[in-house]
């Protein structure tokens, strides 16, 4: 088991520094906006002005996790599908419109996907293992697998998270890229993991890059972990057509997260609080937001 010791999420819901986010969740609409904390509590003003929303989210949630556990991280694993879109857009616009022979490299430097992990390292003063994973909708699951391997290698306190941001341009291409059933959104969730026991842990994670049948793959994943579907209390999914049983809670987490490729990280926060503040004991997250790429995460409440 890989136990969760701290969580911090900044989303379109009231989730930051909220003990039980299940009491705050409401379906998003097209007018919903990011609910940001007072970033000045975490980031100096001069640096804050230079950071895009996704960098602010990543750094602030990481600092909050560190404050909760009270010690440095031995490894940092970050997932992001599209990286720092606002800085990418800014760099490309400058490149296309500038009449100067010289362009400032700042926007380009901050547009790369691993800028989030780098900014976290700088902000925390952390020089430990730091890796960014970019695998579309399963970027968070791959980052979590990396974090789990770090714990297996002996690291005691591991930070794992994911973040993605929305820009106006995505609304123009949304119908051709991804479902338009939900509003596009920005968000990020970070977690402090350890093998020291806590209330809720992640038992297993699996990623399939050649997914054919989510239902069959889900049953196989559960079988590998000596479980059957009727032993799962909560199923969180990304608008999947998977079947559920009458006694199971069925949560379409995209209606609460909105559409961004790191939404499954917020689903983990939802699943954690759902188990912690109820009598439920098991939850599974099914992330098949994009065709052909599926992620599964199994959570267990440890009552020992």
DOFI-121034 format. One line per 4 residues: number of its first residue (from 1); for each residue x, y, z of N, C-alpha, C, CB. Coordinates in pm, whole numbers. Glycine has a CB too. Layout:
BEGIN
NUM) X,Y,Z,X,Y,Z,X,Y,Z,X,Y,Z | ...;
This chain:
BEGIN
1) 85,-121,0,0,0,0,87,125,0,-95,1,123 | 36,227,-65,105,355,-73,9,458,-12,146,392,-223 | 44,504,107,-51,580,186,-45,730,158,-27,554,334 | -162,792,159,-175,935,134,-170,1009,267,-307,968,57;
5) -74,1101,282,-58,1175,406,-95,1323,393,83,1164,454 | -107,1372,273,-148,1511,254,-202,1527,112,-29,1609,279 | -302,1616,99,-361,1646,-31,-384,1796,-41,-494,1568,-52 | -362,1850,-159,-397,1989,-186,-445,1998,-331,-275,2086,-160;
9) -562,2055,-350,-619,2071,-484,-666,2215,-504,-737,1973,-505 | -637,2268,-621,-693,2396,-665,-770,2369,-792,-580,2506,-687 | -900,2391,-787,-989,2353,-896,-1099,2457,-912,-1049,2214,-870 | -1198,2422,-991,-1317,2506,-1006,-1415,2484,-892,-1386,2479,-1139;
13) -1381,2395,-799,-1459,2372,-678,-1387,2434,-559,-1483,2220,-655 | -1459,2445,-448,-1398,2493,-324,-1327,2376,-258,-1506,2556,-229 | -1201,2354,-295,-1129,2234,-252,-1002,2262,-173,-1095,2151,-371 | -949,2382,-179,-821,2409,-115,-842,2430,34,-753,2531,-178;
17) -769,2354,115,-777,2359,261,-918,2328,312,-733,2495,311 | -989,2241,241,-1120,2194,285,-1104,2049,329,-1227,2209,170 | -1149,2016,449,-1128,1883,504,-1203,1774,427,-1170,1880,649 | -1329,1800,397,-1411,1702,325,-1472,1767,202,-1522,1643,417;
21) -1410,1747,87,-1458,1817,-33,-1590,1759,-84,-1353,1809,-143 | -1632,1643,-33,-1760,1587,-76,-1875,1680,-42,-1782,1450,-11 | -1858,1759,62,-1963,1853,102,-1968,1978,15,-1944,1893,246 | -1864,1997,-67,-1853,2119,-148,-1883,2097,-295,-1714,2176,-133;
25) -1883,1972,-341,-1890,1946,-484,-2027,1977,-542,-1856,1803,-512 | -2025,2041,-658,-2146,2069,-735,-2110,2063,-883,-2208,2209,-697 | -2200,2014,-968,-2169,2007,-1112,-2131,2143,-1168,-2289,1951,-1189 | -2028,2145,-1251,-1981,2269,-1311,-2070,2309,-1428,-1835,2256,-1356;
29) -2073,2439,-1454,-2139,2486,-1575,-2039,2568,-1656,-2265,2571,-1541 | -2083,2618,-1769,-1993,2686,-1862,-1935,2813,-1803,-2065,2718,-1991 | -2000,2869,-1700,-1955,2993,-1639,-1859,2972,-1523,-2073,3073,-1593 | -1832,2850,-1488,-1748,2824,-1371,-1605,2871,-1394,-1749,2674,-1337;
33) -1542,2917,-1288,-1405,2967,-1296,-1320,2902,-1187,-1402,3121,-1283 | -1191,2914,-1204,-1097,2858,-1107,-1111,2931,-974,-951,2869,-1159 | -1121,2855,-865,-1129,2914,-731,-988,2910,-671,-1233,2837,-640 | -921,3023,-674,-781,3029,-634,-766,3077,-490,-702,3120,-727;
37) -671,3023,-416,-641,3077,-283,-564,3208,-296,-560,2974,-200 | -529,3265,-184,-443,3383,-184,-299,3338,-207,-457,3464,-51 | -255,3344,-332,-123,3292,-366,-11,3366,-294,-100,3300,-516 | -36,3489,-249,68,3566,-182,111,3502,-50,21,3708,-157;
41) 26,3414,4,64,3342,125,175,3239,98,-57,3272,185 | 191,3204,-29,283,3096,-64,397,3141,-155,206,2986,-130 | 372,3242,-236,468,3281,-338,499,3430,-325,415,3248,-481 | 625,3470,-320,660,3613,-314,602,3689,-433,813,3631,-309;
45) 564,3814,-409,496,3894,-510,571,3906,-642,472,4029,-458 | 703,3926,-635,781,3941,-758,777,3815,-843,926,3977,-724 | 786,3700,-777,781,3573,-850,640,3543,-897,832,3460,-763 | 542,3581,-816,403,3552,-848,361,3614,-981,312,3601,-738;
49) 408,3734,-1007,370,3804,-1130,421,3733,-1255,422,3946,-1127 | 525,3654,-1241,584,3587,-1356,525,3449,-1382,733,3575,-1336 | 444,3399,-1289,397,3262,-1299,257,3253,-1361,396,3197,-1161 | 241,3162,-1454,111,3136,-1515,24,3059,-1416,127,3058,-1648;
53) -107,3047,-1442,-196,2976,-1349,-151,2834,-1317,-334,2970,-1406 | -106,2758,-1416,-69,2619,-1387,56,2611,-1299,-45,2543,-1518 | 148,2708,-1313,265,2710,-1226,227,2751,-1084,370,2805,-1282 | 136,2845,-1072,88,2885,-940,20,2767,-869,-10,3004,-951;
57) -61,2694,-944,-130,2578,-887,-30,2473,-840,-227,2516,-990 | 64,2437,-928,160,2334,-893,244,2371,-772,250,2306,-1008 | 293,2494,-769,380,2536,-659,302,2548,-529,446,2669,-692 | 184,2609,-534,107,2631,-412,60,2500,-350,-13,2719,-441;
61) 9,2407,-431,-36,2279,-376,81,2198,-322,-111,2198,-484 | 197,2211,-384,315,2139,-335,361,2195,-200,429,2148,-436 | 363,2328,-189,400,2390,-62,303,2349,48,404,2544,-76 | 174,2346,14,73,2308,113,93,2163,159,-68,2325,54;
65) 124,2074,66,150,1935,103,273,1925,194,171,1848,-22 | 378,2000,160,498,1997,244,468,2051,384,610,2079,178 | 389,2157,391,354,2213,521,276,2112,606,273,2341,504 | 192,2032,540,111,1935,613,195,1820,668,2,1880,523;
69) 291,1773,589,372,1659,635,491,1703,719,420,1577,516 | 532,1829,701,635,1885,786,777,1837,759,603,1858,924 | 803,1784,639,939,1743,606,960,1747,456,968,1601,660 | 1087,1744,415,1118,1752,273,1079,1625,199,1267,1780,254;
73) 1056,1643,69,1025,1527,-15,1153,1461,-66,935,1569,-134 | 1152,1329,-69,1265,1254,-121,1258,1236,-272,1272,1118,-54 | 1141,1263,-331,1123,1254,-476,999,1334,-514,1111,1105,-522 | 1001,1387,-635,888,1464,-688,854,1408,-825,922,1616,-695;
77) 727,1370,-844,682,1315,-971,558,1392,-1016,652,1162,-959 | 568,1456,-1132,462,1546,-1181,406,1493,-1313,516,1690,-1199 | 276,1502,-1328,212,1469,-1455,145,1591,-1515,110,1357,-1435 | 159,1609,-1643,87,1714,-1714,80,1676,-1861,156,1854,-1694;
81) -36,1693,-1920,-53,1655,-2060,-10,1767,-2154,-197,1617,-2088 | -52,1889,-2123,-27,2001,-2214,70,2104,-2159,-157,2070,-2246 | 113,2087,-2034,213,2176,-1979,164,2318,-1960,332,2176,-2068 | 256,2413,-1978,227,2554,-1950,173,2622,-2076,356,2628,-1900;
85) 43,2604,-2099,-17,2650,-2225,-13,2801,-2241,-158,2602,-2234 | -37,2874,-2133,-38,3020,-2144,99,3073,-2188,-78,3084,-2011 | 205,3016,-2134,338,3060,-2173,373,3012,-2314,442,3010,-2074 | 324,2895,-2351,344,2848,-2488,275,2942,-2587,290,2704,-2505;
89) 153,2978,-2556,78,3070,-2642,147,3207,-2650,-67,3087,-2589 | 195,3254,-2536,263,3383,-2533,389,3380,-2618,298,3422,-2389 | 466,3273,-2606,589,3262,-2685,560,3257,-2835,667,3136,-2643 | 462,3179,-2874,430,3166,-3016,377,3296,-3074,329,3054,-3038;
93) 293,3366,-2997,242,3496,-3044,354,3596,-3060,137,3550,-2946 | 447,3597,-2965,561,3688,-2975,648,3653,-3095,645,3684,-2846 | 669,3526,-3116,750,3478,-3228,689,3521,-3362,763,3324,-3223 | 555,3517,-3370,488,3549,-3495,475,3699,-3520,352,3486,-3497;
97) 467,3776,-3414,437,3919,-3430,556,4012,-3407,328,3957,-3337 | 662,3962,-3346,775,4049,-3314,850,4091,-3440,870,3979,-3217 | 888,4217,-3443,969,4271,-3553,1116,4281,-3514,916,4408,-3596 | 1146,4241,-3391,1283,4249,-3342,1361,4125,-3385,1286,4264,-3188;
101) 1492,4141,-3394,1578,4028,-3426,1604,3940,-3304,1710,4076,-3484 | 1568,3993,-3187,1595,3920,-3064,1465,3901,-2986,1699,3996,-2977 | 1442,3779,-2940,1324,3746,-2860,1366,3709,-2719,1244,3632,-2926 | 1287,3755,-2622,1314,3715,-2484,1290,3564,-2470,1224,3795,-2384;
105) 1383,3495,-2408,1367,3349,-2394,1276,3309,-2279,1502,3286,-2373 | 1232,3406,-2198,1158,3373,-2076,1034,3290,-2103,1119,3499,-2003 | 950,3335,-2198,825,3263,-2225,853,3123,-2278,740,3340,-2326 | 959,3109,-2359,992,2976,-2410,1039,2885,-2297,1101,2985,-2519;
109) 1124,2937,-2210,1175,2857,-2099,1060,2810,-2010,1277,2938,-2016 | 962,2898,-1988,850,2864,-1900,740,2787,-1973,793,2990,-1840 | 756,2761,-2101,651,2691,-2176,671,2540,-2178,645,2742,-2318 | 788,2493,-2136,814,2349,-2143,736,2274,-2035,965,2321,-2129;
113) 706,2147,-2061,623,2070,-1970,687,2055,-1832,595,1933,-2029 | 820,2039,-1827,882,2015,-1697,907,2143,-1618,1012,1943,-1715 | 856,2256,-1667,867,2380,-1589,791,2369,-1458,815,2499,-1670 | 681,2295,-1457,603,2280,-1333,687,2212,-1226,472,2199,-1359;
117) 747,2099,-1262,833,2029,-1166,954,2111,-1127,878,1897,-1224 | 1011,2183,-1223,1126,2268,-1193,1090,2380,-1098,1183,2325,-1319 | 973,2441,-1119,930,2549,-1032,903,2499,-891,804,2617,-1089 | 849,2379,-880,827,2318,-749,961,2295,-678,750,2185,-762;
121) 1058,2244,-751,1190,2221,-694,1251,2351,-643,1282,2157,-797 | 1242,2456,-725,1295,2586,-683,1220,2641,-563,1288,2686,-798 | 1087,2634,-568,1006,2691,-461,1024,2620,-328,861,2687,-500 | 1046,2489,-333,1064,2411,-211,1210,2402,-169,1007,2272,-229;
125) 1300,2449,-256,1442,2433,-228,1480,2287,-223,1479,2500,-97 | 1419,2209,-313,1435,2064,-311,1522,2019,-428,1298,1996,-317 | 1628,1943,-397,1721,1898,-501,1714,1747,-521,1863,1939,-465 | 1605,1685,-477,1589,1541,-490,1544,1504,-631,1489,1489,-385;
129) 1525,1375,-653,1473,1323,-780,1350,1403,-823,1439,1172,-768 | 1346,1444,-950,1236,1526,-1000,1208,1485,-1144,1269,1680,-990 | 1087,1435,-1169,1054,1385,-1302,915,1432,-1344,1062,1231,-1305 | 903,1466,-1474,774,1505,-1531,731,1401,-1633,782,1646,-1597;
133) 603,1365,-1628,548,1265,-1718,436,1327,-1802,494,1142,-1638 | 443,1303,-1932,346,1361,-2025,290,1249,-2111,411,1473,-2112 | 179,1192,-2069,115,1083,-2142,-34,1109,-2157,139,950,-2071 | -68,1226,-2210,-208,1259,-2238,-293,1245,-2112,-263,1169,-2350;
137) -409,1181,-2122,-500,1177,-2009,-451,1089,-1894,-634,1128,-2054 | -350,1004,-1918,-299,917,-1811,-166,967,-1755,-283,774,-1862 | -137,1094,-1775,-11,1151,-1723,-2,1137,-1572,1,1299,-1762 | -114,1159,-1502,-110,1149,-1356,-86,1006,-1312,-240,1201,-1296;
141) -153,910,-1376,-134,771,-1338,11,727,-1356,-226,682,-1420 | 75,771,-1466,215,735,-1488,304,802,-1383,260,777,-1631 | 274,927,-1349,349,995,-1243,333,922,-1110,302,1141,-1228 | 213,872,-1084,188,799,-960,264,667,-959,37,773,-941;
145) 268,598,-1072,347,475,-1081,495,503,-1052,332,411,-1221 | 545,613,-1103,684,653,-1076,703,677,-927,721,780,-1156 | 608,749,-865,618,775,-722,615,646,-640,505,865,-678 | 533,551,-682,527,422,-613,659,347,-624,414,337,-669;
149) 722,353,-742,852,288,-758,958,355,-671,896,291,-906 | 948,486,-656,1042,557,-567,1029,506,-423,1017,709,-571 | 905,485,-379,884,432,-244,938,290,-233,734,434,-207 | 918,211,-340,971,74,-340,1123,73,-329,928,1,-467;
153) 1186,178,-379,1332,187,-374,1384,240,-241,1382,276,-486 | 1292,276,-151,1335,317,-19,1309,463,16,1477,290,-4 | 1260,541,-79,1229,681,-48,1106,687,42,1205,763,-179 | 1109,774,140,1007,773,245,894,872,222,1070,800,376;
157) 922,984,160,823,1091,148,823,1141,4,852,1207,248 | 721,1108,-72,720,1134,-216,601,1223,-253,713,1001,-295 | 629,1327,-332,526,1417,-380,485,1375,-521,575,1565,-378 | 355,1355,-539,302,1318,-671,182,1408,-701,261,1167,-676;
161) 177,1460,-823,62,1543,-858,55,1568,-1006,68,1675,-785 | -50,1640,-1045,-67,1673,-1187,-146,1802,-1198,-139,1557,-1262 | -122,1874,-1306,-193,2000,-1331,-197,2030,-1480,-126,2117,-1254 | -306,2088,-1524,-321,2135,-1661,-408,2259,-1660,-381,2026,-1754;
165) -387,2346,-1760,-462,2471,-1766,-534,2486,-1899,-370,2590,-1743 | -637,2568,-1895,-720,2595,-2012,-684,2733,-2070,-871,2588,-1976 | -682,2742,-2200,-671,2871,-2268,-782,2880,-2372,-530,2890,-2334 | -814,2999,-2414,-926,3021,-2506,-913,2939,-2634,-937,3167,-2540;
169) -792,2922,-2682,-773,2851,-2808,-828,2709,-2801,-625,2847,-2843 | -822,2646,-2682,-872,2510,-2669,-1021,2501,-2698,-843,2457,-2530 | -1095,2608,-2667,-1239,2606,-2693,-1268,2597,-2843,-1304,2731,-2634 | -1178,2650,-2925,-1198,2645,-3070,-1179,2504,-3125,-1103,2741,-3140;
173) -1087,2430,-3063,-1055,2297,-3116,-1113,2184,-3032,-906,2280,-3127 | -1184,2218,-2925,-1237,2117,-2833,-1318,2007,-2903,-1323,2184,-2727 | -1415,2041,-2988,-1498,1934,-3047,-1419,1832,-3127,-1603,1995,-3136 | -1308,1872,-3184,-1230,1778,-3265,-1128,1700,-3183,-1160,1853,-3377;
177) -1106,1741,-3059,-1005,1676,-2975,-1065,1589,-2866,-917,1780,-2912 | -1171,1637,-2804,-1221,1573,-2684,-1369,1608,-2670,-1141,1617,-2557 | -1437,1538,-2583,-1580,1559,-2565,-1612,1704,-2532,-1633,1468,-2454 | -1726,1753,-2583,-1771,1887,-2546,-1891,1879,-2452,-1808,1969,-2672;
181) -1906,1764,-2386,-2017,1746,-2291,-1995,1827,-2165,-2034,1597,-2256 | -1867,1854,-2131,-1834,1924,-2009,-1756,2051,-2043,-1753,1834,-1914 | -1762,2152,-1955,-1683,2273,-1981,-1534,2247,-1963,-1727,2386,-1888 | -1452,2314,-2042,-1308,2306,-2022,-1272,2375,-1891,-1232,2371,-2141;
185) -1166,2328,-1828,-1132,2380,-1695,-982,2378,-1674,-1202,2299,-1585 | -942,2435,-1562,-804,2436,-1515,-802,2372,-1377,-744,2582,-1511 | -697,2299,-1346,-691,2242,-1212,-567,2160,-1188,-811,2158,-1187 | -542,2134,-1061,-428,2052,-1023,-445,1998,-882,-299,2131,-1035;
189) -396,1877,-861,-400,1814,-728,-265,1749,-701,-515,1709,-718 | -214,1769,-580,-87,1709,-539,-105,1633,-409,23,1817,-524 | -24,1526,-394,-38,1433,-283,99,1399,-225,-111,1305,-328 | 104,1386,-94,224,1336,-28,201,1189,4,257,1418,102;
193) 285,1102,-53,274,958,-34,387,906,53,273,886,-169 | 357,799,126,457,733,208,413,589,231,477,807,344 | 507,503,275,465,368,313,429,360,461,575,267,282 | 435,474,532,386,480,668,234,486,667,445,603,742;
197) 171,411,753,26,395,747,-50,524,772,-17,292,846 | -158,541,697,-255,648,720,-393,590,691,-225,774,630 | -496,672,692,-632,621,678,-659,559,542,-732,732,704 | -608,623,434,-639,580,299,-510,558,221,-729,684,228;
201) -509,451,144,-392,422,62,-430,379,-77,-307,316,127 | -337,396,-170,-353,345,-305,-290,207,-309,-288,442,-412 | -369,107,-342,-317,-29,-344,-251,-62,-477,-429,-128,-316 | -310,-14,-588,-257,-51,-719,-296,52,-823,-307,-191,-761;
205) -212,65,-924,-236,154,-1038,-198,77,-1164,-153,290,-1025 | -278,96,-1268,-246,31,-1395,-278,126,-1509,-325,-102,-1411 | -194,127,-1611,-213,209,-1730,-210,120,-1853,-105,321,-1739 | -305,140,-1941,-311,64,-2065,-310,162,-2182,-439,-28,-2070;
209) -204,155,-2264,-192,246,-2377,-252,188,-2506,-46,280,-2400 | -309,71,-2495,-374,10,-2612,-507,-49,-2568,-283,-100,-2677 | -587,35,-2504,-713,-10,-2445,-816,-42,-2554,-768,97,-2350 | -881,-159,-2537,-982,-202,-2633,-1121,-211,-2570,-944,-335,-2692;
213) -1126,-262,-2448,-1254,-283,-2381,-1236,-250,-2233,-1305,-430,-2400 | -1283,-134,-2191,-1261,-86,-2054,-1322,-181,-1952,-1319,54,-2037 | -1440,-231,-1981,-1508,-320,-1887,-1425,-446,-1860,-1647,-360,-1940 | -1378,-509,-1964,-1297,-631,-1948,-1165,-600,-1877,-1268,-696,-2084;
217) -1104,-488,-1912,-977,-451,-1850,-995,-418,-1702,-915,-332,-1923 | -1108,-356,-1668,-1138,-328,-1527,-1152,-458,-1449,-1266,-244,-1515 | -1227,-553,-1502,-1244,-681,-1433,-1111,-754,-1416,-1343,-769,-1509 | -1025,-748,-1518,-894,-812,-1509,-806,-745,-1404,-824,-809,-1646;
221) -812,-612,-1397,-736,-536,-1298,-779,-574,-1157,-753,-384,-1320 | -910,-583,-1136,-960,-621,-1004,-920,-764,-969,-1113,-606,-998 | -926,-854,-1067,-888,-993,-1043,-742,-1003,-1002,-914,-1077,-1168 | -656,-922,-1065,-514,-921,-1030,-493,-880,-885,-437,-827,-1122;
225) -587,-801,-833,-577,-754,-695,-671,-828,-601,-606,-606,-690 | -714,-948,-646,-796,-1038,-564,-927,-974,-519,-718,-1082,-443 | -988,-900,-610,-1116,-836,-583,-1211,-863,-700,-1098,-684,-561 | -1338,-850,-673,-1439,-852,-778,-1515,-720,-773,-1536,-974,-762;
229) -1589,-691,-878,-1656,-561,-884,-1756,-543,-770,-1727,-547,-1018 | -1818,-651,-723,-1916,-636,-615,-1851,-606,-480,-2000,-761,-604 | -1718,-607,-475,-1647,-569,-352,-1604,-422,-353,-1526,-658,-333 | -1633,-351,-461,-1598,-210,-474,-1717,-125,-433,-1553,-177,-618;
233) -1695,-33,-339,-1804,50,-289,-1831,172,-376,-1773,94,-148 | -1723,228,-434,-1737,352,-513,-1662,336,-645,-1684,476,-433 | -1727,368,-754,-1661,371,-884,-1666,513,-937,-1729,272,-984 | -1549,571,-958,-1538,704,-1018,-1490,686,-1162,-1440,797,-937;
237) -1554,753,-1255,-1521,731,-1395,-1534,861,-1474,-1612,622,-1457 | -1475,861,-1592,-1478,978,-1680,-1581,958,-1791,-1337,1003,-1741 | -1709,957,-1748,-1820,939,-1843,-1813,804,-1913,-1820,1051,-1946 | -1767,702,-1841,-1754,569,-1899,-1889,499,-1910,-1658,484,-1817;
241) -1893,401,-1997,-2013,318,-2012,-2002,190,-1931,-2037,285,-2159 | -1910,188,-1834,-1892,67,-1754,-2016,41,-1669,-1767,79,-1664 | -2044,-85,-1646,-2162,-122,-1567,-2129,-113,-1419,-2210,-265,-1604 | -2230,-76,-1342,-2215,-70,-1197,-2328,-150,-1132,-2216,77,-1146;
245) -2306,-185,-1006,-2406,-263,-934,-2497,-171,-854,-2338,-365,-842 | -2609,-225,-813,-2711,-145,-746,-2661,-82,-617,-2831,-229,-717 | -2572,-152,-547,-2526,-102,-416,-2400,-17,-426,-2501,-218,-324 | -2354,13,-547,-2233,91,-563,-2264,239,-589,-2149,35,-678;
249) -2178,325,-533,-2188,467,-566,-2115,491,-698,-2128,556,-451 | -2179,560,-787,-2130,579,-923,-2108,729,-945,-2229,520,-1029 | -1983,771,-961,-1951,914,-971,-1883,942,-1104,-1860,958,-854 | -1943,1026,-1184,-1879,1077,-1305,-1800,1201,-1262,-1985,1112,-1419;
253) -1668,1181,-1240,-1591,1290,-1180,-1571,1409,-1273,-1456,1238,-1138 | -1589,1393,-1403,-1572,1505,-1496,-1677,1614,-1475,-1578,1456,-1639 | -1792,1577,-1421,-1893,1680,-1396,-1851,1774,-1284,-2027,1615,-1363 | -1755,1731,-1202,-1703,1814,-1093,-1569,1878,-1126,-1691,1732,-968;
257) -1489,1811,-1205,-1357,1864,-1239,-1361,1950,-1364,-1259,1751,-1259 | -1458,1928,-1452,-1452,1986,-1585,-1350,1909,-1667,-1417,2136,-1579 | -1332,1952,-1791,-1242,1880,-1881,-1102,1940,-1880,-1298,1881,-2022 | -1009,1869,-1826,-867,1893,-1848,-798,1759,-1830,-809,2004,-1750;
261) -684,1742,-1891,-623,1609,-1900,-570,1557,-1768,-513,1612,-1999 | -563,1641,-1666,-516,1595,-1535,-631,1574,-1437,-416,1695,-1476 | -752,1561,-1489,-870,1551,-1403,-867,1429,-1313,-994,1548,-1488 | -800,1321,-1354,-798,1202,-1269,-724,1225,-1138,-734,1086,-1344;
265) -636,1325,-1134,-571,1357,-1005,-674,1412,-906,-455,1459,-1026 | -768,1493,-957,-876,1543,-871,-969,1429,-833,-954,1657,-942 | -989,1333,-924,-1071,1217,-891,-1013,1141,-772,-1083,1124,-1012 | -880,1136,-762,-817,1070,-648,-849,1144,-519,-665,1061,-668;
269) -851,1276,-523,-889,1355,-406,-1034,1326,-367,-870,1506,-433 | -1123,1321,-467,-1264,1291,-441,-1278,1152,-378,-1346,1299,-571 | -1211,1054,-436,-1219,917,-385,-1166,908,-242,-1142,822,-476 | -1055,977,-214,-997,976,-80,-1097,1027,23,-869,1061,-76;
273) -1156,1143,-3,-1248,1200,94,-1377,1120,103,-1279,1344,58 | -1419,1061,-7,-1540,979,-6,-1522,861,89,-1573,930,-147 | -1406,797,86,-1381,685,176,-1358,731,319,-1261,604,127 | -1277,836,334,-1238,880,468,-1356,924,552,-1138,993,459;
277) -1453,990,491,-1564,1046,568,-1693,967,549,-1586,1192,528 | -1681,837,526,-1799,750,514,-1761,612,566,-1850,743,366 | -1856,520,559,-1827,383,600,-1782,296,483,-1949,321,666 | -1760,357,367,-1713,283,251,-1565,247,268,-1734,365,120;
281) -1525,138,205,-1389,87,226,-1305,78,99,-1396,-47,288 | -1369,70,-17,-1293,53,-141,-1346,145,-250,-1298,-93,-188 | -1256,196,-331,-1294,281,-444,-1201,254,-560,-1292,431,-405 | -1254,265,-680,-1171,252,-799,-1199,368,-892,-1197,116,-871;
285) -1093,419,-953,-1103,530,-1048,-1073,475,-1186,-1005,648,-1011 | -1164,497,-1278,-1149,453,-1416,-1134,577,-1504,-1271,366,-1462 | -1018,594,-1561,-989,711,-1644,-974,666,-1789,-861,784,-1595 | -1083,678,-1864,-1077,648,-2008,-1130,768,-2088,-1158,520,-2042;
289) -1087,885,-2043,-1129,1009,-2106,-1094,1011,-2255,-1065,1127,-2036 | -980,955,-2290,-935,953,-2429,-935,808,-2481,-794,1016,-2443 | -980,790,-2602,-988,656,-2660,-850,592,-2667,-1051,662,-2799 | -843,465,-2627,-719,389,-2638,-624,402,-2523,-650,429,-2758;
293) -650,494,-2429,-562,512,-2313,-646,508,-2187,-482,647,-2322 | -622,410,-2102,-703,390,-1983,-615,375,-1860,-794,267,-1999 | -658,440,-1752,-587,428,-1625,-682,380,-1517,-524,561,-1585 | -631,293,-1428,-709,245,-1314,-631,274,-1186,-739,92,-1327;
297) -702,321,-1084,-643,342,-952,-735,280,-848,-619,493,-924 | -678,196,-761,-755,127,-657,-718,183,-520,-728,-26,-662 | -818,231,-447,-799,288,-314,-862,198,-210,-858,429,-305 | -795,187,-95,-844,104,15,-838,184,144,-760,-28,27;
301) -943,173,225,-938,232,359,-872,132,453,-1081,270,409 | -767,176,520,-695,90,614,-747,118,753,-541,113,606 | -819,23,809,-881,42,941,-803,-29,1050,-1025,-10,939 | -686,-80,1016,-605,-149,1115,-549,-53,1218,-491,-225,1048;
